[in-house]
């Protein structure tokens, strides 16, 4: 599941739970040579990156890495725990009874890679976990991507994808439209792409630059524009705007509980278009057809 973010890649940017804050313990000091373990939950993504067999354990996360320092693992674990509290609070999740982790998995897994340098993405989520560059990743650190103002939104974004996957309870990202998956992740993270559309002037500028490329038509990741800068600077802000409109009382006014119920509907086998109409009270085809009219009206009414 690919996601594009200016904060998550080098250069132009490319590319997708109350549970407590306390750190319960950690593995052995990762320093020094150790035999690599050729397995991990993230292998389902196709990135078969071994880890050093010394995971760091916090209350709700297991941090694996190929070479990150103990301090980098500890800091990421605390950041992830804080992000979990934040995302749960935003979504109004008060229990974890609806979460479905992969069989045999007890916590959310994070693979914090240090020696790899994929230029296609920085964060990559899957059912029950995500990959992200470590806080001591040399190239990413040099590029400024490990600064808290850039790194923390990426953690929030990827964690939102994981929480969606726990509600859906499966590995298939195509059960929910990509524009909504990415829009909600941008909403809860505050934005990791080309900037939030806060007013009609920004909206008009993007449309004038890129044309009326309808984000609601981007239902699968292959539907995204082929040019990375268009995805980062146009598509992600539009996804963010669509999600903001859906859940803003001044917009469509749906609730985030409606969103969680949609995830559970999809888990039960309801197709996305039907779940969307049932939970949000409008046809997906109408939202797509009227998107630019609705956004012009919505943004024109904002202070």
C-alpha positions as CSV (number, residue, x, y, z in Angstrom):
1,X,0.0,0.0,0.0
2,X,1.9,3.0,-1.2
3,X,1.6,6.5,0.2
4,X,3.3,9.6,-0.9
5,X,4.5,12.3,1.5
6,X,6.9,15.1,1.3
7,X,8.0,14.2,4.8
8,X,8.5,10.5,4.0
9,X,10.8,10.6,1.1
10,X,14.0,12.2,-0.2
11,X,13.9,14.8,-2.9
12,X,10.5,15.4,-4.4
13,X,8.8,12.8,-2.1
14,X,7.1,9.5,-2.9
15,X,5.3,6.6,-1.3
16,X,-0.1,2.4,2.8
17,X,-4.7,0.6,20.0
18,X,-6.6,2.6,25.0
19,X,-4.1,1.2,25.6
20,X,-1.6,3.0,27.7
21,X,1.5,5.1,27.6
22,X,3.9,3.3,29.8
23,X,6.9,1.5,28.5
24,X,7.0,-1.9,30.0
25,X,10.5,-3.0,29.1
26,X,13.0,-3.4,26.3
27,X,15.2,-6.0,24.7
28,X,18.9,-6.3,25.0
29,X,21.1,-3.5,23.9
30,X,21.1,-3.7,20.1
31,X,24.8,-2.6,20.0
32,X,27.2,-5.2,18.7
33,X,27.0,-7.9,16.0
34,X,24.1,-10.4,16.2
35,X,22.7,-13.0,13.8
36,X,20.0,-11.5,11.7
37,X,16.5,-13.0,11.8
38,X,15.0,-13.6,8.3
39,X,11.4,-13.1,9.2
40,X,8.9,-10.5,10.3
41,X,5.2,-9.6,10.0
42,X,6.2,-7.0,7.4
43,X,7.4,-9.7,5.0
44,X,3.8,-9.8,3.7
45,X,4.5,-6.4,2.1
46,X,7.2,-7.9,-0.1
47,X,10.0,-6.1,1.8
48,X,11.9,-9.1,3.2
49,X,14.2,-7.1,5.5
50,X,15.7,-9.1,8.3
51,X,16.0,-7.8,11.9
52,X,18.6,-8.3,14.5
53,X,16.4,-10.3,16.9
54,X,16.4,-7.7,19.7
55,X,13.0,-6.1,19.6
56,X,12.1,-3.4,22.0
57,X,8.8,-3.9,23.8
58,X,6.4,-1.2,25.0
59,X,2.8,-1.6,26.2
60,X,1.3,-1.8,22.8
61,X,4.2,-2.0,20.3
62,X,7.1,-4.3,19.4
63,X,9.8,-2.3,17.7
64,X,12.0,-4.4,15.4
65,X,15.1,-3.1,13.6
66,X,18.1,-4.1,11.6
67,X,20.5,-1.7,13.3
68,X,18.8,1.1,15.2
69,X,20.2,2.0,18.6
70,X,18.3,1.2,21.8
71,X,17.6,4.9,22.3
72,X,16.1,5.2,18.8
73,X,13.9,2.2,19.5
74,X,12.9,3.5,22.9
75,X,12.1,7.0,21.5
76,X,10.0,5.5,18.6
77,X,8.1,3.3,21.0
78,X,7.2,6.3,23.2
79,X,6.2,8.3,20.2
80,X,4.0,5.5,18.9
81,X,2.3,5.1,22.3
82,X,1.6,8.8,22.4
83,X,0.3,8.7,18.9
84,X,-1.9,5.8,19.8
85,X,-3.5,7.7,22.6
86,X,-4.0,10.7,20.3
87,X,-5.5,8.8,17.4
88,X,-7.8,6.8,19.7
89,X,-9.0,10.1,21.3
90,X,-9.7,11.7,18.0
91,X,-11.7,8.7,16.8
92,X,-13.5,8.3,20.1
93,X,-12.2,4.7,20.6
94,X,-12.7,3.7,24.2
95,X,-11.9,0.0,24.1
96,X,-10.1,-2.4,21.8
97,X,-12.8,-5.0,21.5
98,X,-13.2,-4.3,17.8
99,X,-9.5,-4.7,17.0
100,X,-8.5,-7.8,15.1
101,X,-4.7,-8.4,15.0
102,X,-3.3,-11.0,12.7
103,X,-3.3,-14.5,14.1
104,X,-0.6,-15.0,16.7
105,X,0.2,-11.3,17.0
106,X,-0.3,-9.6,20.4
107,X,0.9,-6.1,19.7
108,X,1.3,-3.7,16.8
109,X,4.7,-4.3,15.0
110,X,7.0,-1.5,13.8
111,X,10.0,-2.3,11.6
112,X,12.3,0.7,12.1
113,X,14.8,0.2,9.3
114,X,18.2,1.9,9.4
115,X,20.5,0.4,6.8
116,X,17.9,0.4,4.0
117,X,17.1,3.5,2.0
118,X,14.1,3.0,-0.2
119,X,13.5,6.2,-2.1
120,X,10.0,5.1,-3.0
121,X,8.6,5.6,0.5
122,X,9.4,6.4,4.1
123,X,6.3,4.9,5.9
124,X,4.4,1.8,4.7
125,X,1.5,0.3,6.6
126,X,0.0,-3.2,6.5
127,X,-2.4,-5.2,8.6
128,X,-1.1,-5.0,12.2
129,X,2.0,-2.9,11.7
130,X,4.1,-0.5,9.6
131,X,7.6,0.1,8.4
132,X,9.3,3.5,9.0
133,X,12.9,4.7,8.8
134,X,14.6,4.7,12.2
135,X,15.2,7.9,14.2
136,X,18.9,7.4,13.7
137,X,18.6,6.6,9.9
138,X,21.7,8.4,8.6
139,X,20.3,9.7,5.2
140,X,16.9,10.6,6.6
141,X,18.4,12.4,9.5
142,X,20.7,14.4,7.2
143,X,17.6,15.4,5.1
144,X,15.8,16.6,8.2
145,X,13.1,13.9,8.1
146,X,13.7,12.7,11.6
147,X,12.8,16.1,13.1
148,X,9.8,15.7,15.4
149,X,7.7,18.1,13.3
150,X,8.2,15.8,10.3
151,X,8.5,12.4,11.9
152,X,5.6,12.5,14.3
153,X,2.9,13.2,11.6
154,X,4.2,10.2,9.6
155,X,3.9,8.0,12.7
156,X,0.3,9.2,13.2
157,X,-0.5,8.7,9.5
158,X,0.8,5.2,9.4
159,X,-0.7,4.3,12.7
160,X,-4.1,5.4,11.4
161,X,-3.7,3.0,8.6
162,X,-2.9,0.2,11.0
163,X,-6.0,1.0,13.2
164,X,-8.1,0.9,10.0
165,X,-6.6,-2.5,9.2
166,X,-7.4,-3.7,12.8
167,X,-11.1,-2.7,12.3
168,X,-11.2,-4.3,8.9
169,X,-9.4,-7.3,10.2
170,X,-7.7,-8.3,7.0
171,X,-4.7,-7.6,4.8
172,X,-6.6,-6.3,1.7
173,X,-6.3,-2.5,1.4
174,X,-8.9,-2.5,-1.4
175,X,-11.9,-3.1,0.9
176,X,-12.0,0.7,1.6
177,X,-11.4,3.3,-1.1
178,X,-7.9,4.6,-1.2
179,X,-8.9,8.3,-1.2
180,X,-10.8,7.8,2.2
181,X,-8.0,5.7,3.7
182,X,-5.4,8.4,2.9
183,X,-7.8,11.3,3.6
184,X,-8.5,10.0,7.2
185,X,-4.8,9.3,7.8
186,X,-4.0,12.9,6.7
187,X,-6.9,14.2,8.9
188,X,-5.7,12.6,12.1
189,X,-2.0,13.4,11.5
190,X,-2.6,17.0,10.6
191,X,-1.2,16.4,7.1
192,X,2.0,14.9,5.7
193,X,1.7,15.7,2.0
194,X,1.6,19.0,0.2
195,X,-0.2,21.0,2.8
196,X,-3.7,21.3,4.1
197,X,-6.3,23.1,2.1
198,X,-7.6,25.6,4.6
199,X,-9.3,28.1,2.3
200,X,-10.8,28.6,-1.1
201,X,-7.7,30.4,-2.4
202,X,-5.5,27.3,-1.9
203,X,-8.2,25.1,-3.5
204,X,-8.5,27.4,-6.5
205,X,-4.7,27.5,-6.9
206,X,-4.4,23.7,-7.0
207,X,-7.3,23.4,-9.4
208,X,-5.8,26.1,-11.7
209,X,-2.4,24.3,-11.6
210,X,-3.5,20.7,-12.0
211,X,-7.0,20.9,-13.3
212,X,-10.1,19.2,-11.9
213,X,-8.6,15.8,-11.2
214,X,-11.2,14.2,-9.1
215,X,-9.7,12.6,-5.9
216,X,-12.9,10.5,-5.2
217,X,-12.2,8.7,-8.5
218,X,-8.9,7.4,-7.0
219,X,-10.4,4.3,-5.4
220,X,-7.3,2.1,-5.7
221,X,-3.7,3.0,-5.5
222,X,-3.1,2.3,-9.2
223,X,-5.7,5.1,-9.8
224,X,-3.3,7.7,-8.4
225,X,-1.6,10.1,-10.8
226,X,1.6,8.7,-12.3
227,X,3.6,11.8,-11.4
228,X,4.8,11.8,-7.8
229,X,4.7,15.5,-7.4
230,X,1.1,15.6,-8.5
231,X,0.2,13.0,-5.9
232,X,2.0,14.9,-3.1
233,X,1.1,18.4,-3.9
234,X,-2.5,17.8,-5.3
235,X,-4.0,14.4,-4.5
236,X,-3.1,14.2,-0.8
237,X,-4.3,17.7,0.1
238,X,-7.5,16.9,-1.8
239,X,-7.9,13.6,0.1
240,X,-7.4,15.6,3.3
241,X,-10.0,18.1,2.3
242,X,-12.5,15.4,1.4
243,X,-12.2,13.7,4.8
244,X,-12.3,17.1,6.5
245,X,-15.6,17.9,4.7
246,X,-17.1,14.6,5.5
247,X,-16.6,15.0,9.3
248,X,-16.9,18.7,9.8
249,X,-20.2,19.9,11.2
250,X,-20.0,22.8,8.7
251,X,-19.5,20.3,5.9
252,X,-21.3,17.0,5.6
253,X,-21.4,16.5,9.3
254,X,-20.8,12.7,9.6
255,X,-19.3,11.4,12.8
256,X,-16.1,9.5,13.2
257,X,-18.2,6.8,14.8
258,X,-19.9,6.5,11.4
259,X,-16.4,5.9,10.0
260,X,-15.6,3.1,12.5
261,X,-19.0,1.5,11.8
262,X,-18.1,1.6,8.1
263,X,-14.9,-0.3,8.8
264,X,-16.9,-2.9,10.7
265,X,-19.5,-3.1,7.9
266,X,-16.7,-3.8,5.4
267,X,-15.2,-6.4,7.8
268,X,-18.7,-8.1,7.7
269,X,-18.6,-8.3,3.9
270,X,-20.6,-5.1,3.0
271,X,-19.1,-3.6,-0.2
272,X,-17.6,-0.1,0.3
273,X,-20.1,1.8,-1.9
274,X,-23.0,0.4,0.1
275,X,-21.3,0.9,3.5
276,X,-20.5,4.5,2.5
277,X,-24.1,5.3,1.6
278,X,-25.5,3.6,4.7
279,X,-23.1,5.3,7.1
280,X,-22.7,8.7,5.5
281,X,-26.2,9.1,4.1
282,X,-25.1,9.9,0.5
283,X,-24.3,8.0,-2.6
284,X,-20.6,7.7,-3.4
285,X,-21.3,8.4,-7.1
286,X,-23.0,11.7,-6.1
287,X,-20.1,12.7,-3.9
288,X,-17.7,12.1,-6.8
289,X,-19.9,13.9,-9.3
290,X,-20.5,16.9,-7.0
291,X,-17.1,17.1,-5.4
292,X,-15.9,20.4,-6.8
293,X,-19.2,22.1,-6.4
294,X,-19.4,20.9,-2.8
295,X,-15.9,21.9,-2.0
296,X,-16.3,25.4,-3.5
297,X,-19.4,25.9,-1.4
298,X,-17.9,24.5,1.8
299,X,-14.6,26.4,1.6
300,X,-16.6,29.6,0.6
301,X,-18.5,29.3,3.9
302,X,-15.5,28.8,6.2
303,X,-14.3,31.9,8.1
